Amino acid sequence: MRQGKVGMTNEDFDQSIEAIRKGEIAPREERIIAAAVFIMRELRNLPDDEEWQPTRPQILEFINSLDKQLRRLLKRVADDVAPERRTLH
């Protein structure tokens, strides 16, 4: 178990999923999208060096099709995704 690291609650996760469906993307939603893309790549057995970026509709279709087990996995992976650093230009 991860010590000193608290993941998002189930309620936070559900709210973020709804926000993604509405196109309202904040840092927490970006983590979930990054996790979804990671899982999608793994399910497709794509090598790390292969260029592939799913479209927004593909990501939404994936999220909407998740069963309970994959949904839990997505939440766990999203909890482990480090927030990306951004610079404003």
PDB file of N, CA, C and O in Angstrom:
ATOM      1  N   MET A   1       0.837  -1.186   0.000  1.00  0.00           N
ATOM      2  CA  MET A   1       0.000   0.000   0.000  1.00  0.00           C
ATOM      3  C   MET A   1       0.876   1.241   0.000  1.00  0.00           C
ATOM      4  O   MET A   1       1.960   1.237   0.582  1.00  0.00           O
ATOM      5  N   ARG A   2       0.418   2.292  -0.641  1.00  0.00           N
ATOM      6  CA  ARG A   2       1.196   3.518  -0.745  1.00  0.00           C
ATOM      7  C   ARG A   2       1.100   4.292   0.555  1.00  0.00           C
ATOM      8  O   ARG A   2       0.007   4.613   1.020  1.00  0.00           O
ATOM      9  N   GLN A   3       2.242   4.588   1.133  1.00  0.00           N
ATOM     10  CA  GLN A   3       2.243   5.342   2.368  1.00  0.00           C
ATOM     11  C   GLN A   3       2.404   6.821   2.051  1.00  0.00           C
ATOM     12  O   GLN A   3       3.141   7.205   1.142  1.00  0.00           O
ATOM     13  N   GLY A   4       1.692   7.648   2.828  1.00  0.00           N
ATOM     14  CA  GLY A   4       1.816   9.089   2.664  1.00  0.00           C
ATOM     15  C   GLY A   4       1.163   9.636   1.410  1.00  0.00           C
ATOM     16  O   GLY A   4       1.329  10.814   1.094  1.00  0.00           O
ATOM     17  N   LYS A   5       0.436   8.818   0.701  1.00  0.00           N
ATOM     18  CA  LYS A   5      -0.200   9.267  -0.533  1.00  0.00           C
ATOM     19  C   LYS A   5      -1.679   8.928  -0.463  1.00  0.00           C
ATOM     20  O   LYS A   5      -2.049   7.760  -0.340  1.00  0.00           O
ATOM     21  N   VAL A   6      -2.510   9.932  -0.541  1.00  0.00           N
ATOM     22  CA  VAL A   6      -3.952   9.714  -0.466  1.00  0.00           C
ATOM     23  C   VAL A   6      -4.534   9.921  -1.855  1.00  0.00           C
ATOM     24  O   VAL A   6      -4.357  10.970  -2.473  1.00  0.00           O
ATOM     25  N   GLY A   7      -5.237   8.891  -2.333  1.00  0.00           N
ATOM     26  CA  GLY A   7      -5.855   8.989  -3.643  1.00  0.00           C
ATOM     27  C   GLY A   7      -7.190   9.704  -3.557  1.00  0.00           C
ATOM     28  O   GLY A   7      -7.673  10.029  -2.472  1.00  0.00           O
ATOM     29  N   MET A   8      -7.766   9.938  -4.703  1.00  0.00           N
ATOM     30  CA  MET A   8      -9.065  10.599  -4.727  1.00  0.00           C
ATOM     31  C   MET A   8     -10.143   9.639  -4.210  1.00  0.00           C
ATOM     32  O   MET A   8     -10.030   8.421  -4.341  1.00  0.00           O
ATOM     33  N   THR A   9     -11.166  10.215  -3.633  1.00  0.00           N
ATOM     34  CA  THR A   9     -12.280   9.408  -3.137  1.00  0.00           C
ATOM     35  C   THR A   9     -13.096   8.900  -4.327  1.00  0.00           C
ATOM     36  O   THR A   9     -12.950   9.393  -5.445  1.00  0.00           O
ATOM     37  N   ASN A  10     -13.946   7.919  -4.078  1.00  0.00           N
ATOM     38  CA  ASN A  10     -14.831   7.423  -5.137  1.00  0.00           C
ATOM     39  C   ASN A  10     -15.729   8.548  -5.643  1.00  0.00           C
ATOM     40  O   ASN A  10     -16.013   8.636  -6.837  1.00  0.00           O
ATOM     41  N   GLU A  11     -16.174   9.405  -4.724  1.00  0.00           N
ATOM     42  CA  GLU A  11     -17.021  10.536  -5.119  1.00  0.00           C
ATOM     43  C   GLU A  11     -16.248  11.499  -6.024  1.00  0.00           C
ATOM     44  O   GLU A  11     -16.769  11.955  -7.042  1.00  0.00           O
ATOM     45  N   ASP A  12     -14.998  11.807  -5.647  1.00  0.00           N
ATOM     46  CA  ASP A  12     -14.159  12.672  -6.491  1.00  0.00           C
ATOM     47  C   ASP A  12     -13.984  12.058  -7.876  1.00  0.00           C
ATOM     48  O   ASP A  12     -14.084  12.745  -8.892  1.00  0.00           O
ATOM     49  N   PHE A  13     -13.723  10.759  -7.898  1.00  0.00           N
ATOM     50  CA  PHE A  13     -13.519  10.063  -9.162  1.00  0.00           C
ATOM     51  C   PHE A  13     -14.778  10.133 -10.026  1.00  0.00           C
ATOM     52  O   PHE A  13     -14.699  10.437 -11.216  1.00  0.00           O
ATOM     53  N   ASP A  14     -15.939   9.852  -9.430  1.00  0.00           N
ATOM     54  CA  ASP A  14     -17.204   9.912 -10.169  1.00  0.00           C
ATOM     55  C   ASP A  14     -17.465  11.321 -10.704  1.00  0.00           C
ATOM     56  O   ASP A  14     -17.913  11.485 -11.839  1.00  0.00           O
ATOM     57  N   GLN A  15     -17.184  12.332  -9.887  1.00  0.00           N
ATOM     58  CA  GLN A  15     -17.364  13.721 -10.337  1.00  0.00           C
ATOM     59  C   GLN A  15     -16.438  14.038 -11.502  1.00  0.00           C
ATOM     60  O   GLN A  15     -16.828  14.731 -12.442  1.00  0.00           O
ATOM     61  N   SER A  16     -15.210  13.529 -11.439  1.00  0.00           N
ATOM     62  CA  SER A  16     -14.252  13.769 -12.519  1.00  0.00           C
ATOM     63  C   SER A  16     -14.684  13.073 -13.808  1.00  0.00           C
ATOM     64  O   SER A  16     -14.533  13.630 -14.896  1.00  0.00           O
ATOM     65  N   ILE A  17     -15.214  11.872 -13.690  1.00  0.00           N
ATOM     66  CA  ILE A  17     -15.710  11.162 -14.870  1.00  0.00           C
ATOM     67  C   ILE A  17     -16.825  11.971 -15.526  1.00  0.00           C
ATOM     68  O   ILE A  17     -16.851  12.122 -16.747  1.00  0.00           O
ATOM     69  N   GLU A  18     -17.740  12.487 -14.716  1.00  0.00           N
ATOM     70  CA  GLU A  18     -18.829  13.316 -15.256  1.00  0.00           C
ATOM     71  C   GLU A  18     -18.270  14.584 -15.902  1.00  0.00           C
ATOM     72  O   GLU A  18     -18.742  14.995 -16.962  1.00  0.00           O
ATOM     73  N   ALA A  19     -17.280  15.202 -15.282  1.00  0.00           N
ATOM     74  CA  ALA A  19     -16.661  16.407 -15.847  1.00  0.00           C
ATOM     75  C   ALA A  19     -16.015  16.092 -17.199  1.00  0.00           C
ATOM     76  O   ALA A  19     -16.126  16.879 -18.139  1.00  0.00           O
ATOM     77  N   ILE A  20     -15.345  14.950 -17.294  1.00  0.00           N
ATOM     78  CA  ILE A  20     -14.729  14.552 -18.568  1.00  0.00           C
ATOM     79  C   ILE A  20     -15.802  14.390 -19.630  1.00  0.00           C
ATOM     80  O   ILE A  20     -15.622  14.825 -20.768  1.00  0.00           O
ATOM     81  N   ARG A  21     -16.917  13.767 -19.270  1.00  0.00           N
ATOM     82  CA  ARG A  21     -18.009  13.590 -20.238  1.00  0.00           C
ATOM     83  C   ARG A  21     -18.542  14.931 -20.733  1.00  0.00           C
ATOM     84  O   ARG A  21     -18.967  15.049 -21.882  1.00  0.00           O
ATOM     85  N   LYS A  22     -18.517  15.942 -19.863  1.00  0.00           N
ATOM     86  CA  LYS A  22     -19.010  17.281 -20.218  1.00  0.00           C
ATOM     87  C   LYS A  22     -17.932  18.141 -20.877  1.00  0.00           C
ATOM     88  O   LYS A  22     -18.213  19.244 -21.346  1.00  0.00           O
ATOM     89  N   GLY A  23     -16.689  17.631 -20.911  1.00  0.00           N
ATOM     90  CA  GLY A  23     -15.601  18.403 -21.513  1.00  0.00           C
ATOM     91  C   GLY A  23     -14.988  19.409 -20.563  1.00  0.00           C
ATOM     92  O   GLY A  23     -14.274  20.314 -20.995  1.00  0.00           O
ATOM     93  N   GLU A  24     -15.257  19.266 -19.275  1.00  0.00           N
ATOM     94  CA  GLU A  24     -14.718  20.177 -18.259  1.00  0.00           C
ATOM     95  C   GLU A  24     -13.461  19.533 -17.681  1.00  0.00           C
ATOM     96  O   GLU A  24     -13.537  18.685 -16.792  1.00  0.00           O
ATOM     97  N   ILE A  25     -12.310  19.945 -18.197  1.00  0.00           N
ATOM     98  CA  ILE A  25     -11.056  19.279 -17.868  1.00  0.00           C
ATOM     99  C   ILE A  25     -10.193  20.162 -16.967  1.00  0.00           C
ATOM    100  O   ILE A  25      -9.746  21.238 -17.366  1.00  0.00           O
ATOM    101  N   ALA A  26      -9.973  19.689 -15.760  1.00  0.00           N
ATOM    102  CA  ALA A  26      -9.090  20.329 -14.786  1.00  0.00           C
ATOM    103  C   ALA A  26      -7.941  19.346 -14.520  1.00  0.00           C
ATOM    104  O   ALA A  26      -7.938  18.256 -15.093  1.00  0.00           O
ATOM    105  N   PRO A  27      -6.978  19.695 -13.679  1.00  0.00           N
ATOM    106  CA  PRO A  27      -5.839  18.786 -13.443  1.00  0.00           C
ATOM    107  C   PRO A  27      -6.232  17.369 -13.024  1.00  0.00           C
ATOM    108  O   PRO A  27      -5.623  16.406 -13.490  1.00  0.00           O
ATOM    109  N   ARG A  28      -7.225  17.223 -12.165  1.00  0.00           N
ATOM    110  CA  ARG A  28      -7.628  15.877 -11.745  1.00  0.00           C
ATOM    111  C   ARG A  28      -8.163  15.085 -12.936  1.00  0.00           C
ATOM    112  O   ARG A  28      -7.875  13.896 -13.071  1.00  0.00           O
ATOM    113  N   GLU A  29      -8.931  15.733 -13.789  1.00  0.00           N
ATOM    114  CA  GLU A  29      -9.479  15.061 -14.973  1.00  0.00           C
ATOM    115  C   GLU A  29      -8.353  14.713 -15.948  1.00  0.00           C
ATOM    116  O   GLU A  29      -8.409  13.676 -16.609  1.00  0.00           O
ATOM    117  N   GLU A  30      -7.339  15.564 -16.043  1.00  0.00           N
ATOM    118  CA  GLU A  30      -6.196  15.274 -16.910  1.00  0.00           C
ATOM    119  C   GLU A  30      -5.482  14.012 -16.447  1.00  0.00           C
ATOM    120  O   GLU A  30      -5.025  13.217 -17.268  1.00  0.00           O
ATOM    121  N   ARG A  31      -5.386  13.823 -15.128  1.00  0.00           N
ATOM    122  CA  ARG A  31      -4.768  12.604 -14.593  1.00  0.00           C
ATOM    123  C   ARG A  31      -5.572  11.373 -14.987  1.00  0.00           C
ATOM    124  O   ARG A  31      -5.002  10.341 -15.344  1.00  0.00           O
ATOM    125  N   ILE A  32      -6.899  11.481 -14.921  1.00  0.00           N
ATOM    126  CA  ILE A  32      -7.752  10.338 -15.292  1.00  0.00           C
ATOM    127  C   ILE A  32      -7.631  10.057 -16.785  1.00  0.00           C
ATOM    128  O   ILE A  32      -7.573   8.896 -17.191  1.00  0.00           O
ATOM    129  N   ILE A  33      -7.593  11.092 -17.599  1.00  0.00           N
ATOM    130  CA  ILE A  33      -7.443  10.901 -19.053  1.00  0.00           C
ATOM    131  C   ILE A  33      -6.090  10.260 -19.357  1.00  0.00           C
ATOM    132  O   ILE A  33      -6.006   9.343 -20.174  1.00  0.00           O
ATOM    133  N   ALA A  34      -5.026  10.742 -18.698  1.00  0.00           N
ATOM    134  CA  ALA A  34      -3.696  10.149 -18.902  1.00  0.00           C
ATOM    135  C   ALA A  34      -3.708   8.673 -18.508  1.00  0.00           C
ATOM    136  O   ALA A  34      -3.113   7.840 -19.192  1.00  0.00           O
ATOM    137  N   ALA A  35      -4.378   8.354 -17.415  1.00  0.00           N
ATOM    138  CA  ALA A  35      -4.479   6.964 -16.969  1.00  0.00           C
ATOM    139  C   ALA A  35      -5.274   6.138 -17.980  1.00  0.00           C
ATOM    140  O   ALA A  35      -4.907   5.001 -18.275  1.00  0.00           O
ATOM    141  N   ALA A  36      -6.357   6.701 -18.509  1.00  0.00           N
ATOM    142  CA  ALA A  36      -7.173   5.992 -19.496  1.00  0.00           C
ATOM    143  C   ALA A  36      -6.354   5.698 -20.748  1.00  0.00           C
ATOM    144  O   ALA A  36      -6.423   4.595 -21.291  1.00  0.00           O
ATOM    145  N   VAL A  37      -5.583   6.676 -21.209  1.00  0.00           N
ATOM    146  CA  VAL A  37      -4.741   6.478 -22.397  1.00  0.00           C
ATOM    147  C   VAL A  37      -3.703   5.397 -22.119  1.00  0.00           C
ATOM    148  O   VAL A  37      -3.450   4.545 -22.971  1.00  0.00           O
ATOM    149  N   PHE A  38      -3.099   5.426 -20.927  1.00  0.00           N
ATOM    150  CA  PHE A  38      -2.125   4.401 -20.553  1.00  0.00           C
ATOM    151  C   PHE A  38      -2.759   3.010 -20.612  1.00  0.00           C
ATOM    152  O   PHE A  38      -2.182   2.089 -21.190  1.00  0.00           O
ATOM    153  N   ILE A  39      -3.931   2.858 -20.023  1.00  0.00           N
ATOM    154  CA  ILE A  39      -4.606   1.554 -20.008  1.00  0.00           C
ATOM    155  C   ILE A  39      -5.002   1.138 -21.425  1.00  0.00           C
ATOM    156  O   ILE A  39      -4.868  -0.029 -21.793  1.00  0.00           O
ATOM    157  N   MET A  40      -5.487   2.089 -22.211  1.00  0.00           N
ATOM    158  CA  MET A  40      -5.856   1.776 -23.595  1.00  0.00           C
ATOM    159  C   MET A  40      -4.641   1.274 -24.368  1.00  0.00           C
ATOM    160  O   MET A  40      -4.741   0.311 -25.128  1.00  0.00           O
ATOM    161  N   ARG A  41      -3.491   1.927 -24.173  1.00  0.00           N
ATOM    162  CA  ARG A  41      -2.259   1.487 -24.837  1.00  0.00           C
ATOM    163  C   ARG A  41      -1.886   0.068 -24.400  1.00  0.00           C
ATOM    164  O   ARG A  41      -1.519  -0.772 -25.222  1.00  0.00           O
ATOM    165  N   GLU A  42      -1.988  -0.181 -23.096  1.00  0.00           N
ATOM    166  CA  GLU A  42      -1.651  -1.508 -22.570  1.00  0.00           C
ATOM    167  C   GLU A  42      -2.584  -2.575 -23.140  1.00  0.00           C
ATOM    168  O   GLU A  42      -2.132  -3.660 -23.505  1.00  0.00           O
ATOM    169  N   LEU A  43      -3.868  -2.278 -23.219  1.00  0.00           N
ATOM    170  CA  LEU A  43      -4.829  -3.246 -23.757  1.00  0.00           C
ATOM    171  C   LEU A  43      -4.580  -3.531 -25.235  1.00  0.00           C
ATOM    172  O   LEU A  43      -4.894  -4.613 -25.730  1.00  0.00           O
ATOM    173  N   ARG A  44      -4.011  -2.547 -25.936  1.00  0.00           N
ATOM    174  CA  ARG A  44      -3.691  -2.722 -27.358  1.00  0.00           C
ATOM    175  C   ARG A  44      -2.293  -3.319 -27.564  1.00  0.00           C
ATOM    176  O   ARG A  44      -1.896  -3.596 -28.695  1.00  0.00           O
ATOM    177  N   ASN A  45      -1.554  -3.514 -26.475  1.00  0.00           N
ATOM    178  CA  ASN A  45      -0.187  -4.041 -26.539  1.00  0.00           C
ATOM    179  C   ASN A  45       0.714  -3.190 -27.425  1.00  0.00           C
ATOM    180  O   ASN A  45       1.512  -3.721 -28.197  1.00  0.00           O
ATOM    181  N   LEU A  46       0.587  -1.874 -27.313  1.00  0.00           N
ATOM    182  CA  LEU A  46       1.414  -0.980 -28.116  1.00  0.00           C
ATOM    183  C   LEU A  46       2.775  -0.781 -27.462  1.00  0.00           C
ATOM    184  O   LEU A  46       2.851  -0.578 -26.250  1.00  0.00           O
ATOM    185  N   PRO A  47       3.841  -0.835 -28.237  1.00  0.00           N
ATOM    186  CA  PRO A  47       5.158  -0.542 -27.674  1.00  0.00           C
ATOM    187  C   PRO A  47       5.235   0.927 -27.242  1.00  0.00           C
ATOM    188  O   PRO A  47       4.561   1.789 -27.806  1.00  0.00           O
ATOM    189  N   ASP A  48       6.065   1.193 -26.236  1.00  0.00           N
ATOM    190  CA  ASP A  48       6.183   2.553 -25.708  1.00  0.00           C
ATOM    191  C   ASP A  48       6.591   3.563 -26.768  1.00  0.00           C
ATOM    192  O   ASP A  48       6.186   4.724 -26.708  1.00  0.00           O
ATOM    193  N   ASP A  49       7.389   3.132 -27.734  1.00  0.00           N
ATOM    194  CA  ASP A  49       7.887   4.079 -28.733  1.00  0.00           C
ATOM    195  C   ASP A  49       6.932   4.283 -29.912  1.00  0.00           C
ATOM    196  O   ASP A  49       7.211   5.083 -30.806  1.00  0.00           O
ATOM    197  N   GLU A  50       5.818   3.567 -29.916  1.00  0.00           N
ATOM    198  CA  GLU A  50       4.862   3.735 -31.017  1.00  0.00           C
ATOM    199  C   GLU A  50       3.964   4.935 -30.759  1.00  0.00           C
ATOM    200  O   GLU A  50       3.355   5.052 -29.695  1.00  0.00           O
ATOM    201  N   GLU A  51       3.887   5.824 -31.743  1.00  0.00           N
ATOM    202  CA  GLU A  51       3.049   7.016 -31.655  1.00  0.00           C
ATOM    203  C   GLU A  51       1.593   6.614 -31.796  1.00  0.00           C
ATOM    204  O   GLU A  51       1.195   6.028 -32.803  1.00  0.00           O
ATOM    205  N   TRP A  52       0.805   6.929 -30.787  1.00  0.00           N
ATOM    206  CA  TRP A  52      -0.640   6.694 -30.860  1.00  0.00           C
ATOM    207  C   TRP A  52      -1.304   7.545 -29.795  1.00  0.00           C
ATOM    208  O   TRP A  52      -0.958   7.466 -28.616  1.00  0.00           O
ATOM    209  N   GLN A  53      -2.239   8.340 -30.208  1.00  0.00           N
ATOM    210  CA  GLN A  53      -2.991   9.174 -29.277  1.00  0.00           C
ATOM    211  C   GLN A  53      -4.470   9.011 -29.622  1.00  0.00           C
ATOM    212  O   GLN A  53      -4.895   9.378 -30.717  1.00  0.00           O
ATOM    213  N   PRO A  54      -5.259   8.460 -28.692  1.00  0.00           N
ATOM    214  CA  PRO A  54      -6.686   8.281 -28.991  1.00  0.00           C
ATOM    215  C   PRO A  54      -7.400   9.629 -29.083  1.00  0.00           C
ATOM    216  O   PRO A  54      -6.980  10.628 -28.498  1.00  0.00           O
ATOM    217  N   THR A  55      -8.474   9.615 -29.825  1.00  0.00           N
ATOM    218  CA  THR A  55      -9.286  10.825 -29.954  1.00  0.00           C
ATOM    219  C   THR A  55     -10.168  10.983 -28.720  1.00  0.00           C
ATOM    220  O   THR A  55     -10.338  10.040 -27.948  1.00  0.00           O
ATOM    221  N   ARG A  56     -10.721  12.165 -28.538  1.00  0.00           N
ATOM    222  CA  ARG A  56     -11.641  12.391 -27.418  1.00  0.00           C
ATOM    223  C   ARG A  56     -12.805  11.400 -27.452  1.00  0.00           C
ATOM    224  O   ARG A  56     -13.132  10.824 -26.415  1.00  0.00           O
ATOM    225  N   PRO A  57     -13.450  11.176 -28.618  1.00  0.00           N
ATOM    226  CA  PRO A  57     -14.529  10.181 -28.651  1.00  0.00           C
ATOM    227  C   PRO A  57     -14.071   8.779 -28.248  1.00  0.00           C
ATOM    228  O   PRO A  57     -14.815   8.054 -27.588  1.00  0.00           O
ATOM    229  N   GLN A  58     -12.854   8.390 -28.638  1.00  0.00           N
ATOM    230  CA  GLN A  58     -12.344   7.073 -28.247  1.00  0.00           C
ATOM    231  C   GLN A  58     -12.142   6.982 -26.734  1.00  0.00           C
ATOM    232  O   GLN A  58     -12.444   5.960 -26.119  1.00  0.00           O
ATOM    233  N   ILE A  59     -11.629   8.059 -26.145  1.00  0.00           N
ATOM    234  CA  ILE A  59     -11.432   8.081 -24.689  1.00  0.00           C
ATOM    235  C   ILE A  59     -12.777   8.001 -23.984  1.00  0.00           C
ATOM    236  O   ILE A  59     -12.930   7.243 -23.025  1.00  0.00           O
ATOM    237  N   LEU A  60     -13.756   8.774 -24.448  1.00  0.00           N
ATOM    238  CA  LEU A  60     -15.088   8.736 -23.838  1.00  0.00           C
ATOM    239  C   LEU A  60     -15.726   7.363 -23.992  1.00  0.00           C
ATOM    240  O   LEU A  60     -16.347   6.858 -23.056  1.00  0.00           O
ATOM    241  N   GLU A  61     -15.579   6.757 -25.161  1.00  0.00           N
ATOM    242  CA  GLU A  61     -16.139   5.417 -25.375  1.00  0.00           C
ATOM    243  C   GLU A  61     -15.495   4.424 -24.413  1.00  0.00           C
ATOM    244  O   GLU A  61     -16.181   3.578 -23.840  1.00  0.00           O
ATOM    245  N   PHE A  62     -14.176   4.525 -24.236  1.00  0.00           N
ATOM    246  CA  PHE A  62     -13.474   3.642 -23.312  1.00  0.00           C
ATOM    247  C   PHE A  62     -13.991   3.838 -21.887  1.00  0.00           C
ATOM    248  O   PHE A  62     -14.314   2.865 -21.206  1.00  0.00           O
ATOM    249  N   ILE A  63     -14.071   5.080 -21.440  1.00  0.00           N
ATOM    250  CA  ILE A  63     -14.530   5.375 -20.076  1.00  0.00           C
ATOM    251  C   ILE A  63     -15.958   4.889 -19.870  1.00  0.00           C
ATOM    252  O   ILE A  63     -16.279   4.321 -18.826  1.00  0.00           O
ATOM    253  N   ASN A  64     -16.808   5.111 -20.855  1.00  0.00           N
ATOM    254  CA  ASN A  64     -18.210   4.697 -20.740  1.00  0.00           C
ATOM    255  C   ASN A  64     -18.390   3.180 -20.745  1.00  0.00           C
ATOM    256  O   ASN A  64     -19.405   2.672 -20.268  1.00  0.00           O
ATOM    257  N   SER A  65     -17.414   2.463 -21.280  1.00  0.00           N
ATOM    258  CA  SER A  65     -17.550   1.004 -21.391  1.00  0.00           C
ATOM    259  C   SER A  65     -16.916   0.253 -20.220  1.00  0.00           C
ATOM    260  O   SER A  65     -16.962  -0.976 -20.189  1.00  0.00           O
ATOM    261  N   LEU A  66     -16.329   0.959 -19.265  1.00  0.00           N
ATOM    262  CA  LEU A  66     -15.614   0.301 -18.176  1.00  0.00           C
ATOM    263  C   LEU A  66     -16.537  -0.518 -17.282  1.00  0.00           C
ATOM    264  O   LEU A  66     -17.595  -0.058 -16.854  1.00  0.00           O
ATOM    265  N   ASP A  67     -16.104  -1.739 -17.018  1.00  0.00           N
ATOM    266  CA  ASP A  67     -16.807  -2.526 -16.006  1.00  0.00           C
ATOM    267  C   ASP A  67     -16.228  -2.138 -14.644  1.00  0.00           C
ATOM    268  O   ASP A  67     -15.312  -1.320 -14.560  1.00  0.00           O
ATOM    269  N   LYS A  68     -16.765  -2.727 -13.592  1.00  0.00           N
ATOM    270  CA  LYS A  68     -16.362  -2.364 -12.233  1.00  0.00           C
ATOM    271  C   LYS A  68     -14.858  -2.558 -12.010  1.00  0.00           C
ATOM    272  O   LYS A  68     -14.201  -1.705 -11.414  1.00  0.00           O
ATOM    273  N   GLN A  69     -14.326  -3.669 -12.483  1.00  0.00           N
ATOM    274  CA  GLN A  69     -12.913  -3.980 -12.284  1.00  0.00           C
ATOM    275  C   GLN A  69     -12.008  -2.981 -13.009  1.00  0.00           C
ATOM    276  O   GLN A  69     -11.053  -2.475 -12.419  1.00  0.00           O
ATOM    277  N   LEU A  70     -12.297  -2.691 -14.283  1.00  0.00           N
ATOM    278  CA  LEU A  70     -11.477  -1.733 -15.021  1.00  0.00           C
ATOM    279  C   LEU A  70     -11.638  -0.320 -14.475  1.00  0.00           C
ATOM    280  O   LEU A  70     -10.695   0.471 -14.512  1.00  0.00           O
ATOM    281  N   ARG A  71     -12.814   0.001 -13.974  1.00  0.00           N
ATOM    282  CA  ARG A  71     -13.044   1.315 -13.369  1.00  0.00           C
ATOM    283  C   ARG A  71     -12.153   1.487 -12.129  1.00  0.00           C
ATOM    284  O   ARG A  71     -11.555   2.545 -11.932  1.00  0.00           O
ATOM    285  N   ARG A  72     -12.068   0.436 -11.294  1.00  0.00           N
ATOM    286  CA  ARG A  72     -11.180   0.485 -10.123  1.00  0.00           C
ATOM    287  C   ARG A  72      -9.728   0.625 -10.551  1.00  0.00           C
ATOM    288  O   ARG A  72      -8.964   1.373  -9.940  1.00  0.00           O
ATOM    289  N   LEU A  73      -9.347  -0.098 -11.607  1.00  0.00           N
ATOM    290  CA  LEU A  73      -7.982  -0.002 -12.115  1.00  0.00           C
ATOM    291  C   LEU A  73      -7.696   1.418 -12.606  1.00  0.00           C
ATOM    292  O   LEU A  73      -6.639   1.977 -12.314  1.00  0.00           O
ATOM    293  N   LEU A  74      -8.634   1.996 -13.347  1.00  0.00           N
ATOM    294  CA  LEU A  74      -8.456   3.363 -13.838  1.00  0.00           C
ATOM    295  C   LEU A  74      -8.257   4.324 -12.672  1.00  0.00           C
ATOM    296  O   LEU A  74      -7.383   5.189 -12.729  1.00  0.00           O
ATOM    297  N   LYS A  75      -9.040   4.188 -11.639  1.00  0.00           N
ATOM    298  CA  LYS A  75      -8.904   5.057 -10.467  1.00  0.00           C
ATOM    299  C   LYS A  75      -7.534   4.895  -9.823  1.00  0.00           C
ATOM    300  O   LYS A  75      -6.888   5.883  -9.475  1.00  0.00           O
ATOM    301  N   ARG A  76      -7.090   3.651  -9.663  1.00  0.00           N
ATOM    302  CA  ARG A  76      -5.770   3.401  -9.051  1.00  0.00           C
ATOM    303  C   ARG A  76      -4.648   3.984  -9.901  1.00  0.00           C
ATOM    304  O   ARG A  76      -3.727   4.609  -9.374  1.00  0.00           O
ATOM    305  N   VAL A  77      -4.722   3.782 -11.206  1.00  0.00           N
ATOM    306  CA  VAL A  77      -3.681   4.311 -12.091  1.00  0.00           C
ATOM    307  C   VAL A  77      -3.705   5.838 -12.055  1.00  0.00           C
ATOM    308  O   VAL A  77      -2.649   6.470 -12.011  1.00  0.00           O
ATOM    309  N   ALA A  78      -4.893   6.434 -12.074  1.00  0.00           N
ATOM    310  CA  ALA A  78      -5.002   7.901 -12.027  1.00  0.00           C
ATOM    311  C   ALA A  78      -4.429   8.453 -10.725  1.00  0.00           C
ATOM    312  O   ALA A  78      -3.830   9.529 -10.718  1.00  0.00           O
ATOM    313  N   ASP A  79      -4.609   7.723  -9.624  1.00  0.00           N
ATOM    314  CA  ASP A  79      -4.045   8.157  -8.346  1.00  0.00           C
ATOM    315  C   ASP A  79      -2.521   8.165  -8.389  1.00  0.00           C
ATOM    316  O   ASP A  79      -1.886   8.939  -7.673  1.00  0.00           O
ATOM    317  N   ASP A  80      -1.923   7.306  -9.227  1.00  0.00           N
ATOM    318  CA  ASP A  80      -0.469   7.203  -9.308  1.00  0.00           C
ATOM    319  C   ASP A  80       0.153   8.115 -10.358  1.00  0.00           C
ATOM    320  O   ASP A  80       1.374   8.266 -10.398  1.00  0.00           O
ATOM    321  N   VAL A  81      -0.668   8.722 -11.206  1.00  0.00           N
ATOM    322  CA  VAL A  81      -0.141   9.594 -12.260  1.00  0.00           C
ATOM    323  C   VAL A  81       0.318  10.906 -11.627  1.00  0.00           C
ATOM    324  O   VAL A  81      -0.444  11.577 -10.931  1.00  0.00           O
ATOM    325  N   ALA A  82       1.559  11.251 -11.878  1.00  0.00           N
ATOM    326  CA  ALA A  82       2.082  12.525 -11.365  1.00  0.00           C
ATOM    327  C   ALA A  82       1.498  13.657 -12.194  1.00  0.00           C
ATOM    328  O   ALA A  82       1.462  13.576 -13.422  1.00  0.00           O
ATOM    329  N   PRO A  83       1.044  14.705 -11.533  1.00  0.00           N
ATOM    330  CA  PRO A  83       0.524  15.851 -12.289  1.00  0.00           C
ATOM    331  C   PRO A  83       1.622  16.436 -13.172  1.00  0.00           C
ATOM    332  O   PRO A  83       2.775  16.551 -12.755  1.00  0.00           O
ATOM    333  N   GLU A  84       1.255  16.799 -14.373  1.00  0.00           N
ATOM    334  CA  GLU A  84       2.231  17.383 -15.295  1.00  0.00           C
ATOM    335  C   GLU A  84       2.500  18.824 -14.916  1.00  0.00           C
ATOM    336  O   GLU A  84       1.606  19.563 -14.504  1.00  0.00           O
ATOM    337  N   ARG A  85       3.753  19.198 -15.068  1.00  0.00           N
ATOM    338  CA  ARG A  85       4.099  20.604 -14.816  1.00  0.00           C
ATOM    339  C   ARG A  85       3.788  21.402 -16.070  1.00  0.00           C
ATOM    340  O   ARG A  85       4.050  20.961 -17.190  1.00  0.00           O
ATOM    341  N   ARG A  86       3.240  22.555 -15.866  1.00  0.00           N
ATOM    342  CA  ARG A  86       2.869  23.405 -16.992  1.00  0.00           C
ATOM    343  C   ARG A  86       3.533  24.762 -16.837  1.00  0.00           C
ATOM    344  O   ARG A  86       3.713  25.275 -15.733  1.00  0.00           O
ATOM    345  N   THR A  87       3.886  25.314 -17.969  1.00  0.00           N
ATOM    346  CA  THR A  87       4.388  26.691 -17.947  1.00  0.00           C
ATOM    347  C   THR A  87       3.449  27.515 -18.793  1.00  0.00           C
ATOM    348  O   THR A  87       2.959  27.057 -19.826  1.00  0.00           O
ATOM    349  N   LEU A  88       3.205  28.712 -18.359  1.00  0.00           N
ATOM    350  CA  LEU A  88       2.316  29.607 -19.104  1.00  0.00           C
ATOM    351  C   LEU A  88       3.170  30.493 -19.995  1.00  0.00           C
ATOM    352  O   LEU A  88       4.147  31.093 -19.547  1.00  0.00           O
ATOM    353  N   HIS A  89       2.789  30.564 -21.255  1.00  0.00           N
ATOM    354  CA  HIS A  89       3.534  31.392 -22.200  1.00  0.00           C
ATOM    355  C   HIS A  89       2.643  32.481 -22.701  1.00  0.00           C
ATOM    356  O   HIS A  89       3.068  33.302 -23.514  1.00  0.00           O
TER     357      HIS A  89
END
